Each structure stands twice: as C-alpha cells, then as structure tokens.
C-alpha cells in the first residue's frame, strides 16, 4: 500500500487499530522481529523453548566440530 492509500483509509474512518497500537507501531517502525522476540522472551514457555533450542543447536554444533577435529 502506498502512503496515499493509508491516508485515504484513515480519512474514510477506517480502523485505527485500537488495542493493537504497540504492534501497529512495530510494523510502522519495521521492527516486527524485535517485537516478536521480546514477547516470546516475556512468556515463560517461550523462554524455555528458546533456551532448549539454543542448547540443542549448540550441542549439535559442538558435536560436529569435535567430530571434524577427530575428538570422537
């Protein structure tokens, strides 16, 4: 959408995203990934899943690095 399209929707009484202003601002500032990461880290299950994922990826990387150096 171009800027004129957005202005015409706002002038016509379109939705102004009440209640979703934080995500609307994130989209406008092009920082949606940062918003998603912060929301996921604030969630206890999301935090645990992130930690488990990073540990698993690090473990696989360490195994492959060790295998390439002939440690096992």
Number of C-alpha atoms within 10 A of each C-alpha: 5 6 7 9 10 12 11 11 12 12 9 9 8 11 8 11 10 8 8 9 11 12 15 15 13 15 13 10 9 11 12 15 11 11 16 13 13 12 12 16 16 11 11 10 11 14 16 13 14 15 13 12 12 11 12 12 12 12 12 11 12 12 14 14 12 12 11 10 9 8 9 8
